[in-house]
Structure formats: structure tokens, C-alpha cells
């Protein structure tokens, strides 16, 4: 619970907040204000006789928000020995409040004490309000709780300003404490009080507290919520992405005879966008004209964001067309019927609608529609739009536009187009930023040898005043980790990241471990896994799986099993990849018993063994000459829905061949076609060899004859010749 600052320390606070008035650093406009104030010195004689004239002059300056001139006049009055009263000072403080000059307002309050003018509630509240306008919650609180020290009783207005200061300063819990304190000092909160407190909840992302104030506390205190109250509540939900409470509050407004405004609808649309509720967002947008509300750029941007996140790019394009047609607002149903994307060729959006193009580009990027993003044809019903069309519509694409287009190309694997757009930015004197470079670097991973381009782009960033960040470095590391990447450069980049003021995260280390895994460098992989923990990062399942796979390729079955245990110790659940890597490690070392035990553990962990897991276990049985287990696993594989491949069938065939099990071998070869596995030369040769090994030449001859039916077996003619030649040698021998 927040504790109020000590009371009675107002003079100390004023001294701490005191600053030289800004007229000490006057600009030319400030000098003009001083000269204007100096002209009023001629009136000092009149002001001495009638102080009310000075009050009128100062009030005029306050209305014009001329804070510096008002303070200068007050100083001239002091110098001319004109009586300075509380009304003069209050007028000056009001001018400071209007201009948000909280330090100058506090300085004036100090000045009042120096000239023995007792502040009243109005002047004190004005200073608190000035602090609130700049979110200066600590000075506001000390002023609020220091009022008894100057024999002033705080009012609801005082608390409203204090709560507003805390809300604007991000101290929502202090706002709620002040709200609770009102009842203790026998003051009744108003709707304004609650609105300020809910505004603090909105900024703090505490939507539940805001809803409690709105739907429970206010009715209990018989306070009628205003549209501002609902806006604060809905905005609190929107900030946290809670679209359902937002819509419920919107539906509650007619019950309290409160009409929503544009802010209400925009906040609800934005909440739907964050929740990917594009249908609700479009319904809200469509209902605004019925409420005599005109959708603005914020309304459309929210709806387009909702459609873009949901991959509804055609509706996103349609909303852009609606926005271009400022005079009418067709419903979303008419957008779908008319396929408004085709009408964009005749639309002329205003220049300020660049942000709308950016939203559409972002929507295209989210689903990888690079053609639509950069202005390429997708079909007869969708014309060239977005990036390529923006200049023709007098809307100049900027960094965000190009970054979204590059991102769309990256997701679609169109790396040449992505690099072309990045180069075009420099030609147009648009400095690419970290987002542009990050998308382009990711795109290079799709090309052979793309790691060289990725590193070149990363090295070029400082020249373009773009600082390489975590995203860009991770994108380059991922490119280096792809097949054909460069293992040494990946490890070097990871090592150089601190020198670039970039902190490596789990993604960075995972990419480096993956590089080691592909090269079978299990020592380096385990070293990186340990370093990840040393730098206080938490390895995830990807980290452990890559390290386990590196141990598999390095034949380190004991280490692989140890990592499987570490996964559980880290409170992670091993998945199919984890077990497959461990089974593969035991298979390579000939430990078929461990392989079968691990396969059994998968079912106990509610995991379904896949082709890789079964294949490794069958290979382990082959190494252990356990033909019955191998054939049993092949049958179990079919029963669980996993599809045997040529590798698993080949392992089972070799097991049968070694034991001379000609009958089982021939049955297995004949079943391969029903398993959608095409027998190859090696498989058929194993079948013949099994017959030969068992001394059954007649079945072997018949088997060779059946090979002639290549249409059934799916064996190519050149395979047949090789097979028959091999089989004939086996029969004749």
C-alpha cells in the first residue's frame, strides 16, 4: 500500500522546485512580452490606488496564456511597491497552469509566502493542476498533503488534480489510494475523479481495476458514468488486448443512456484488432454512421489492422478503398460483393493516408503476399496497388511502407525483390532502418550462399546510420545456420555481438548450436549450451534438441541421454524431436535395448513416435540382429499411422537377409507397394539375397520373374537390368 509523503514540508518542496523563470533565457518573443509588461509600469500609480486594475491585467495575460509576461508584471508590481494580493498571484498561477509551466507555478507559490500573501484553495489547486498537466505526481502529492500546513482544507478539485497527476505519471496504484482517501476526509468523489483514476489504470494496463471502478464502484456511489468514463474503461481493455470486455462495455452504454463517440468506437475497434477479431471490427466500423459518427483514419487503421492480422488481405484492400471514398461508407458486406480491390485503380486517397497504405502493406506482409505489396498482378480482379501505386496517388511511400513490402517479400521467399526494394530506398534517399535491414537479411536465407549477402548487409548497417540490433544479428545467424551456411562465421558473429552493443539471447545461441549440430560438433554445441546458462539465459527445448542431435551425430549416446534428463530438470517436456535424437544416438552405438526403451517412454509421455523415431529404432534392431523386433516395429509403425519409408523397410529387409529369412523378406518386399513405398534396387536385391542365403533358388527365380512387371513394382528399366544381373549371379552361384 502506498504511504503518503510527510506533511508540513511545503517550504522545502518549493525551494526544491524553484527555478529561474524562463525570462532569464528570453528569446525575441520573450523580450517582446517583457516590453509589453513594462508599458504597464505607467499604470502602477493607478494600480496602487485600485489593485483590482492589476488583477484585471493579470487575468487578461492568464487568459492569453502569457505566463512569462504575467510573472514579469508581478515582479514590477513588487518593485513599484504595488500591493500584491492573493488574486494577483492566483491569476499568474492560472497562466502557468494553462501553459503547463509547473515549475514556474511552484515558484510563484513560494513567492506568495515570501511576500506574506497567504495562498487560498484556488491558487493551491491551480499549482497542483499545473503539476498534473506534466505528470509530476510527486510534487502534486506533496502540495496536496501540505495544504493543512498552510491552513487550507483540500477539496474534491484538489484530489482530482492529485489523482490526475498520478495517473499521467503512471502511478495508477497511488491514484486508487487517493480515491480511497477521499472518503476518509469526508469528501465525495465525482465522475471526474473516477475518470482520472480509470485513466491511470488504462496507462498501467490494469483493465480489471478500471472495470471494477466503472461497473461496480461508480453505481454503488450513485455516480452516473459519462462517455469519458466508458472511453477510459474500453481503452484500458484495448491496451491489454481484451476485446470481449470492450464490447460488453460498449453494449452497456445505452443502458446508462450514454452515447458512444468516435473515441469509444475507435478504442473498441483497436481492441478487436489486437484480438484478431476482424468480423467484430468491421461490424463496429459499419455501425458508426448509424450512430451519426464519422469513421476517421484511426477507425479505418484499426479495422485494417484486424483484417491484416487475420490474413484477410482482400478486406484490408477494400477498407482502403472505403477510406479513399470520403463521402460514403459502404458496409463490409458490400466491400466483399463488389471486390473493391479491383476498383482501386480509380481511387485517389489523400496524402495524409500514407498510414493506411502502411497498414495494408503490413497486412500483405503478414501473409506473404509480396505481389500485392510491391504492386504486382495477382489476378484480373486485383489491380496494381500499394507500394507501386502510392506515388501515382500522391502518397509518397516512406520507411514503414518499404519495410512492410520487404517483409512481405521475405515471407514469400522473394529475396531478389527484397534486396531490390532495399536498394531503391537508398536511391530515394530513404535511410533504411533496423526493420528494413532485418527483413532483407532474413530474405537472403532463401538463396544459395545467402549468408554472404546477409553478412554484407549487416556490415553495411552502420554506414546507413542503422545500428545492428538483436533481430538483425539473429536473422544473420539463422541464415548462417541453414544448409550451405558457414559454421565458422556463425560462431564468430555470436562472439562479436557484444562488441556491436548487441546482447545475444536464446535465439542467438540456438542458431549457433544448430550450426554445430549440422556439423556434428557436439563439444562446441555443449559448450554453447553451458555458456547460455552462464549468461543467465534459460535454454529452451530448441536449445536442448539441437545439442542432443549434435551428440547423436557425434555418436555420444550417453551425453544424448543425459541431455534428455536435463530437459526434464529444466521443467520442460521432451517432444518427438528430443526422443528421436536420443534414439538415433543409441542406434548408432548399437544399443538396441535403450532404443526400444526410449520408444516405449514416448508412449508413456503421450507422444506419438514418428517416422524418424521408428526408423532409428528399427536400425538399432538391425545392428543387434533382432529381426523379430524389427518386423514388429514395422507393423507397429503402420498401426500408429506413421508411414514406413524406404530406409525403415530397407533396415528390416537387411535384418531378414542376414538371417536367411527368405519368406519374410519376400513378403515384406511385396507389401512395400501397399505401403506406398517403391522398392529400389537395393531392396529387391536384399530379397533375392535372402532367398539365396536360405538355399531357395526357385522362389528367387520366381521373384526375379515378377520383377519384369515394372509397372506394378515401379522399377525403372535400368534398375531392372541391374537387379536381374545381380539376382542371376546369386541364382547361378
N, C-alpha and C positions, 0 to 999 in steps of 0.2 A: 504493500500500500504506500502510495506517495505521501510524504510528510511535507507540510507547508514550511516555507522558509521562515526564519525568525522574524518576528515583528519588531517594529520600532527602529529599524535601521534605514529609514528613508534618507537622511542626510548622507550617509555613507554611500548608498546607491547612487544618489545624484552626483556625488563627487566622482564616482567611478565612471558614470556615463557621460560626464561633462566633456564637451569637445569645443574647439574653437568654431564659432559659427562660420558657415561657408563663405560669408562675405569677405573673410580674410584671404580667400583664394578666388577673388572675383574674376569672372570673365567679363567681356564687354557688356553682356546683358546685365550682369550683376551690378556693374558700375552705373548703368542707366537706372536701375532700381534705387541705388543709393542717392543719386542726384534727385530722383523724383521724391524720395523721402526728405532730402534736405530742403526742398522747396517748402515743405510743411513746417519748417522751423519758424517761418514768418508768422505762423498761426499759433506759436507757442503761447504768446500772450493771451490770445482768446481761449486757448485750452486751459490755461491756469485759472481763468475766471469761470470756465464752463467745461469740466472734464468730460462731459458727455460728448462734446465735439470730437475729442480724441478717440473715444470709444467707437463713434461712427466711422472715423477714418480707418481705424484698425480693423473694424468689421468688414469694411469695403475691401481692404487688402486681403483679408482672410477668404472672402468670397472669391476673389480673383486668384487665390492660391499663391500669393506673393509672399512666401514665408520670410525670405531674407529681408525684403523691404519692411515687413511688419516688425521684425526684430530690430532693425536699424532705427525705426521710428521710436520704438520703446526706449532704446539707448539714448536717443536725442532728447526724449522727454525727461529721462533721468538727469542728463547733463544740464538741461534747462530748468531743472527743479520744478518740473510739472508733476503734479500729484499722479502717481501710478497706483491704480486700484485693481481689484480682482477682475473687473470686467475688461480692462485693457489687456491684462495678461491672458485671460481666457480667450480673447479674440486672437491674440498672437498664437496661442497653443492650437487653436482651431485651424489656423493657417498651416501650421506644421503638420497637423493631423491629416489635412486634406492632401498635402504633398508627400505624406509618408516619411517625414523627417523626424523620426522618433528620438534621435539623439538631441536634436535641437529643442524638441518639446520637453525632454527631461531637463535640459539646460535652463529653459525658461522657468520650469518648476523650481529649480534651485535658486534662480534669480528672485523669484517671488519671496522665498524665505529670507534671502539676503536683504531685500528692501522692506522686510517686515509686512508683506502682504500675505494674508492667510488664504491659501488655496481653498476653493469650495469644491463641492462634489462634481460640478460640471467641468471645471478645469482639470481635476484629477482624473475623471473618466476620459477626458479628451487625450490626456497623455497615455493612459492605458490603451486606448483605441489606436493611438499612433504606433505604439509598440506592436499591437496586434496586426496592423497593416503590413509589418515587415516580418511577422512570425517570431518576434523577440519575446518568447514566453517567460524567460527568467526575470527580466526587468518588469514585465507586466505583472507577474505574480508578487514580486516584492512591493510594487506600487499598490496592488490590491490589498495585500495583507499589512501594508504600512499605513493604511488610511486611519486606523484608530490612533496611531501615534501623533497625527496632526488633527485629532479630534473631528474626524469625519466618519460618517456611517456609510458603509458600502451599500450600493443599490443593486437592483437587478441588472441595470445597464453596466455597472462596474463588473459584475460577474460575467455578463455576456461578452464584454471585451476581453476579460481574462481567459474565458473558455475559447474564444476565437483565436487568441494569441497561441494558446497551447495546441489547438487543432492545426493551425497553419504551421506551427513549429514541429509537427509530427509527434506531439505528446498526447495521444488520444487517452491514455490511462489517467493523465493528470486532468484532462477535460472532464472525464467521468467523475473524478474525485471532487472537482469543483461543483459539478452538478449535484452531487450528493450533499455537499456542504451547504448548498442554498437553503435546504430545509432546516439545517441546524441553526442558521442565523435568521430564521423566520422570514425568509423571502420566497416568493412564489415564482417558479420558473415560467418562462413564456415559450411560445413556439420558436422564437428566435434563439432562445437558449438551447433548445433541443436541436435545432438546425445546425448550430455551431458545433455541438458535441458530436452529432452524426457526421458532420464534415470531417472531424478528426478521425472518426472510425473509418471513414472512406479512405483517407490518406494512409492510415495504418493497416489497411487490408483486413480489418476485423468486422466482417459483414454481419456476423451473428449478433454482436453488440449493437450495431446500428439498427438491425431489425427489431431487437428487443425494445429499444427506445421508441421506435416508430409504432409498432403494433401492440405493445404491452404497456409501456410506461406512460406514454402520452395519453392514451384513453383513460388509464387509471387516474391521472391527474386532471381529467376533463379538459384536455387541450386538443383542439382540432388541428390535425396535420395540414400543412399548406403544400402547394406544389413544390416549394423548395425542400420541404421535409421528404416528400416522396423522391425527389431528384437525388437527395443525399443518400437515401436508403437504396435506391436502384443503382446508383453509381458505386456504392460500396460493394454490392453484389457483382456488378460488372467488373470491378477491379480484381476481384477474386475469381472471375470466370464462372460465377454461379448464375446460370441463365434461368433456371426454374424459379428461384425466389424472386428474380427480377420480374418475370412475367406474372407471378402471383401478386406482387405489389402493384403492378400496372392494372391488373384486373380489380384490385381493391379500391382504386381511386374513385370510380363512380359511386361506390357505396358511401364514401365520405363527401360526396358532391364536390370533388376536386377534379378539375380538368387538366389532363397532361399537356405539356408544352413540347417544343422541339427538343429541349434538353432531356426531358423524360424519355421520349421515343428514341433519341439517339443513343442514350445510355443502355436502353433495353436491346436495341439492335446490336450494339457493340458486345453486350453480354452474350447474345445468341451467336455472334461471330466467334467469340472465344470458346464457346461450347460446340462449334461446328454445326449449329442448328440453323442451316440455311433456309429451310422452309419457314420457320418462325420469323427469321429476319426479314424475309420477303413479305410475309403477311403483315408485319408491323409497318414496313415501308409502304405497302399498298393501302393500309388503313389511315395513314397520316392525312391525306386530303379530305377524308370523311370527317376528320376532327378539325377541319379548317386549319391544318398545319402544312406548311410547305417544306418538303424534304430538301435539305441543303447538302453541301458537299460531305459533311460528316455523316449524314444519314446514308448516302449512297456508298461512301467508302466503307462503312460498317457492313452493309449488305454485300458489297463486292468481296470484302474480306471473308465473310461467311461462306460465300459460294466458292471462292478461290481455295479455301482450306478444305472444302469438301470435294474439290476436284470438278465442280460444276462450272467449267470454263465457259460454256455457251451462255449460261445465265449471267455470268460475270460480264461477258461482252454485251449482252442485252441491257444490263444495267448501265453500262457506259453510254449506250445509245439513248436510254431514257434521260440520262443526265444531260446529254447534248441537246435534247429537245426540251428546253427550259419551260416552255409554255404549257406542256401537258405531262401527265404522269400515268402512262398506261400500267395496268396491273401486270404482275409477273406471269399470269396465265396468257395474256396477250403477247408478252415477250416470247413465250415458248411457241405460240401458234405461228407468229409471224417470222420466226427465226431471224430476229432483228440483227443478228450478226451480219447478215447479208446486206443490210441497209446502211452499214457504217460508211460506205463509200460516199454518201452524200451528206453525212453529218459534219457539223462544224463546231466542236466544243470550244469553249472559251479557254484563253491561255492559262487562267488560274486553275484549270482542271488537270494540270500535269499529274497531281497526286492520284487522280482517278486512273490515268493510264498506268501509273506505277502499280496500283492495286491489281489491275488486270494482268500486267506483266508478272506480278508476283503469283497470281493465280495460275498463269500458264507455267511458271517455273515450278510450282508445287507438283504439277502432274507431268512435267517434262515435255510440254507442248512447245518445242523450240520453234517450229514453223510459224505458229501463231504469234509467238513472242517477237520474232525478228521480222515478221511481215512476209512469210512465205505462204503459198496456197495450201490449204488443207482440202479444199473441195470447192465445187461450184457455188455452194451456199455460204461460204465464208471468205470474204474478200481480204485483201491485204490490209492489216490493221496493226495497231500497237506501235512498236519502235520505228518501223519504217514509215509509218503513216503520220507520226506525230509532227514532223516539220511541215508537212503539207497542210496540216490543220492549225498551223501557227502555235503549236505547243512544242517547245524545244525539249527533247529528252535530256535528262541530267544523269548524275551518278547513279541514283536509285534505279532509273529506267534501264540503264545499261547493265547494272549489276543483276537486276532481275532477269534480263534477257540472257546474260551469260550463264546464270544459274539454270535457266530452262535448258540451254544447250548442254550444260554439264550433265543434267539428269537424263537427257536423251542420248548421251554419248556422242554428241556432235562437237568433238574437240576442235576441228578446224574452224567452225563458225564461232566458237567461244573465243579462240585466240584472235580471230579477225575482229570481233567486237572490242576486245581489249585494246588492240592496236588502233582501232578507229577512235577510241576515247582520247588518246594522245593527240591524234590529228585534229580533233575538235576542241583541243585544249581543255579537256575534262580530265582532271587528275584522278586516275583510278585509286580507289581506297582499298582497305583491307578486305572488304566484302567482294569487290571485283576480282582482286588477285586470288582470294581463297577459292572462288568458284572456278576461275580459269585453271588454277593449279590442280584442282580435283578433276577437271575435264581431261587433263593431259594423261591421267592414268589409263584412259581408254585406248591410247595409241601405243604401238610397239616402241620401246625405247623412250617412252614419255617421261621417265624420271629425269632425263637430262633437261628437257624443257621445264619441268617442274622446278628444278634447282635453279635454272636460269631466271625464271620468273621470281623466285624467292630472293635471289640476289639482286634483282632489279628494283625491288620494292623501296629500299632506302633512297635510290636515285629519284624516285617519284614521290618522295616525302610521305611514303606509306610505311609504317613500322610493322615488320613481320610480327604476327601475333600467334597465339596458340592454334587457332583454326588453320591458318596458312601453313604453319610448320607441320601440323598433324596431317594435313592434306598431302604435303610433300612426302612425309614418312609413309603414308598409305600407298602412294604411287611407287615408292622405292620397295615396298613390301610385296608388290604384285609380281606375278611370274615375269621374269626378264628384268627385274629390278636390280639394284646394286646394293649388295649387303653391306659393304664397307662404308659407302656413302650414307646409308641409313643410320648406322651406328655413330658415324662422325657427326651427322646432323643432330642426333639426340644429345651428343656430348657438347655441341656448340650452342644449344638453345639458351643456357644461362647467360652466355656472352652476348646474346641478342636480346637480353632482358625478357626472355620468354620462359615461363615456368612449364616444365613438362608435366603432363597429367597422365591419368591411366590410359587414355587413348594413345598418347605418345609412346609409352612403354609397351603397350600391347602391339603396336605396329612393329616396334623393334624386335620384340620377342617372336613375332610372326616371321620376321625376316630370318632369324636364327633357326626357327622351326623348319623353314623350307630348305635350309642348307644343312639340316641335321646337326647344328652346332648346339648340342644340349648343354655344354658347360656355360656358354655365353647366355643362353636362354635362362638357365637357373640363376646366373649372376644378376641378370636384369630383374628377375622376379624378386630376388633378395633386396636389390637396390630400391625397387619400388616400395618395399616395406620400410626400408631405412629412411627414405624421404617422407615417411608418414602418409603414404598413399595406400589405398586399400585395393589389393588385386581383386579383380572380378573374375567371373567364370571364363571370360575370353582369355585373360592372362594365364590362368591355370591350364586351360585346354591347350593353348599354344605351347606352353612349356612341356606338358605331358606328351604332346605329339612330337616335340623335338627329342624327348627321351625315347619314344618309340622308334624314330628313325635312327637314333644312335644305338639302338639295342640295349638300352638301360631299363630293363623291365622292373627292377627293384625300385629305382627312382620314380618310375611312372606310377607304380602302386603307392609309393609314399605321397606323391602329389595328389592322388585320388583321395587319400586320407586327409591331406591338408585342406582340400576343398570343403570337407565336412567340418573341420575345425574352424574354418573361416565362416561358418554358418551359411554356406552356400550349398545348393543342391546340384550334384553332378548330373549332367544331361547325357544324351546319346553320344555326343562328340567325346565327352570325357571317358566314358566306358569303352568306346570304340578304339580310342588311342591306347588305353591301358591293355585291352585285349590284343591289339596289334603288337604291343611291346612283348607280351608273354608269348605270342605266336612266333615272333622272330627268334626268341630264345628257346623254343621247343617246349615250353611249359603248358602243355595242353590241359592239364588239370586246373591250373589257375585260370586259363582262358574260359573253360566251362563254368567255373565258379563265378567269374565276373559276369558271364552271360546270365547266370541264374540270379545274380544280385540285381540285374537290371529289372527283371520282372518284379522282384521284391520292392524295388523303388518306384513301381508303377511306370516304368519306362518300356517302350516297345523297341526291341532290338531292330536295327535297320540292316540294310544290305552289307554295309561296311562291318558291323559287329559280327554278323553271321559269317561273312566271308573270312574274317580273321580267325574266328573260332574253328571253322572247317579246315583252314590252312594249318592251324595248330594240330588238329586231329590227323591231318595228312603227315605232318612231321613225326607224330607219335605212332603212325601206322595203325590208327584206331578207325578202321573202315566202317564199323557199325555205327560209331558215334557220328562220323562224317555224314553218312547217309541219313541218320536220324535227324541231324541238324538241318539237312537239306529239306526233309519232309516238314520239320517244324517251321522252317523258314516260309514254306508255301502256306502253312496253316495260319501263320500270323499276318499274312498279307504282304510280306516282303518278297520282292521279285528276285529269284536267283539270277545271277549273271554268268557270263562265260568263265569268269575267274573262279567263282564258288563251285560251279559244275566241273570245271577242269580239275580243281583240287580233289573233289570226290572221285572223279574218274581215275586220277593218278593213284589214289589210295587203293581202288579196286584192282588196277593194273598190277601194282606191286604184289598184291596177294593172290593174283591169278584168278580173280573173281570175274570170269568172262561173262557169266549170265547177268550179274548185277550191272556190269559195265555196259552191256548191250541194251539192257532195259533203260538205263539212265540216258544213254545217247538217244534212244527212240523217244524218251519223254521230253528231251530238250526242246523239240519243236512245239510241244504243247505248252511249254513254259515261256514261249516267245523268245527263246534263246537259239540262235542259229549256230549249229555245230561248225567249228572250224577244222582245219587240217589237223591241228594238234589233238583236238577232242576225238575225232574219228580214228586217228592213229592210235590213241590210247585204248579205244575199244578193240581194235584189231590186235594190238599187243596183248591185251588181257586174254583174248581167245587163244592166241599163240602160246602164251605163257602157261595156260591151262591145258594145252595139247588138244584143243578142239578146233581142228582145221576146217571142218565142214561148216560150222556156224560162221567161221571167219570168212569163208568163201561166199556164203550167202550174204553175209554182211557187206562184203565188197560189191556184190551184185546190186544190192539195194542202193549203194552209193551212186549208181548210174542215174537214179531218179533225182536228178539235181533240182528239179522244180519243187520236189517235196522237201528235200533236205536243205535247199537253198545254198548249195555249194557251187561256186564258180567253176567253169571248165578247167582252168589252170590248177585249181585246188584238187579237182578230181584226178587229173593225171598224176599229180604229186602223191596223192593219197593211195591210188591204185598201185603205183610203183612201189611205195613203201610197204603196202599190205602184201603185194605179191612176193616181195623179198621175204616177208615174215612167213607166208604160207609155204613157199618153196623150200625155205630153210628147215 
